[in-house]
Amino acid sequence: MIQKPIALLFALVIFIQAKSQNTPTIITNAKIHVGNGQIIEKGTLVFSNGIIEYVGTDNNTFYKTATIINAEGKHVYPSLFALNNVVGLNEIDAVRATHDFNENGSINPNVRAQIAYNTDSKILPTLKFNGILFTQVTPQGGLISGSSSVMKTEAWNWEDATVKKDDGIHINWPEQSPWGNLEKQKEQIEKHTQSLKTFLTEAKHYCLNTPIVSNIRYEAMRSIFNKSSKLFVHVNTAKGIINCIQFFKQQFPEIDVVLFDAAEANYCIDIIKENNIKVVISNIHSLPSNASKDVDQPYKTVAQLFNAGITVAVARNGSWEARNVMFNAGTVAAYGINPEQALQTITLNAAKIVGLDSLYGSLEKGKNASLIISDGDVLDMKSNNIVQAFINGEALTIDNEQKTLAKKFQNKYGIKN
């Protein structure tokens, strides 16, 4: 039995915690980047219990007690999303034992990135340090790689980190490479396309009927056919994109398809728009796929899709590389869209693609208070400096080992910032 003094102490702690959580936080005098293209100068943002209660220009508060953050001269942004990466699934590129993103076999829809996510990864704090609070961890390899999940970049374990589990199944569309024997490639493409068609047909029949024997690979596809999750198709070439869209339109029109990577999507704008397909463009900082393209085409593609009315997001593949996705979006801002539209490609549009835009992606009343405060422009490599971050209203630590090492050697050699 707990003695009365101890019981009273526990009750007092619980009361203090509840009171602390209920105390509103007010950010004032900030340049608020809403995430939907809107900017509020000298704005005020109020959140309590993890929910945004007010966003606007009214500096008068109606709260008797509140935590005030004077953000004069600073910028407030929605939490950034890093889509399509292996952060938390891969620690050291050169050490195979730290790779947990690619399973044996060609068809693995039952593979789940969520349960392999390592919250103790040394890479995660570097994403958070740049303002990325959510990452879509994605399996790789094979014809069907498995399901991705949206995870927090700060958490105790994978259960605590999960924001949206199994948001979609990833497939790698068979397409032609500019290298190698074209006839053999054609045979392989036909073979893999037929394998994909056969598997999807069998999975569809399985999901539409009451199976006698459970099959974990077919079960994993159930959410695709009932539209509770999406099919993320990784495809790059214009021919591959067109073939992919026509294949699913003719064979499986009930499946909600999203194009990932999509380097040559600029050649397929009409068919993408006609079929209302969302697109994630990966690896902006790269050369075009062939010498006949403009050298800056990878920078222009996002704007061409955005200005055509297509929902497009920017991503950066890999593990440690994913922490620079905001600078990829910054490059896009110089090639056909403005900075607020570029910001949208890693906030609201990214949230739409993974089905979280009702909760995250923009700073609007009723949405979760997941946001960052920066000294400068978050899209600019030189001025980006995150000073505070919140997930669901909870303040995060934004230090990392690289920052600690930088301070150590700055002090050792007397280097000033």
HELIX and SHEET records of a PDB file:
HELIX    1   1 LYS A    4  ASN A   22  1                                  19    
HELIX    2   2 ARG A   96  THR A   98  5                                   3    
HELIX    3   3 GLN A  114  ALA A  116  5                                   3    
HELIX    4   4 LEU A  124  PHE A  129  1                                   6    
HELIX    5   5 TRP A  158  ALA A  161  1                                   4    
HELIX    6   6 LEU A  182  LEU A  208  1                                  27    
HELIX    7   7 ILE A  216  GLU A  219  1                                   4    
HELIX    8   8 ARG A  222  PHE A  225  1                                   4    
HELIX    9   9 ALA A  238  GLN A  251  1                                  14    
HELIX   10  10 ALA A  265  CYS A  268  5                                   4    
HELIX   11  11 ILE A  269  GLU A  274  1                                   6    
HELIX   12  12 GLN A  297  ASN A  307  1                                  11    
HELIX   13  13 TRP A  320  ASN A  324  5                                   5    
HELIX   14  14 VAL A  325  VAL A  332  1                                   8    
HELIX   15  15 PRO A  339  GLN A  344  1                                   6    
HELIX   16  16 LEU A  348  ILE A  353  1                                   6    
HELIX   17  17 GLU A  401  TYR A  413  1                                  13    
SHEET    1   A 4 ILE A  51  GLY A  56  0                                        
SHEET    2   A 4 ILE A  39  SER A  48 -1                                        
SHEET    3   A 4 THR A  25  HIS A  33 -1                                        
SHEET    4   A 4 THR A  67  ASN A  70  1                                        
SHEET    1   B 7 ILE A  51  GLY A  56  0                                        
SHEET    2   B 7 ILE A  39  SER A  48 -1                                        
SHEET    3   B 7 THR A  25  HIS A  33 -1                                        
SHEET    4   B 7 HIS A  75  PRO A  78  1                                        
SHEET    5   B 7 LEU A 371  SER A 374 -1                                        
SHEET    6   B 7 ILE A 386  ILE A 391 -1                                        
SHEET    7   B 7 GLU A 394  ALA A 395 -1                                        
SHEET    1   C 8 LEU A  80  ASN A  85  0                                        
SHEET    2   C 8 ILE A 132  VAL A 137  1                                        
SHEET    3   C 8 ILE A 144  LYS A 152 -1                                        
SHEET    4   C 8 THR A 162  ASN A 172 -1                                        
SHEET    5   C 8 LYS A 230  VAL A 235  1                                        
SHEET    6   C 8 VAL A 257  ASP A 261  1                                        
SHEET    7   C 8 LYS A 278  SER A 282  1                                        
SHEET    8   C 8 VAL A 312  ALA A 315  1                                        
END                                                                             
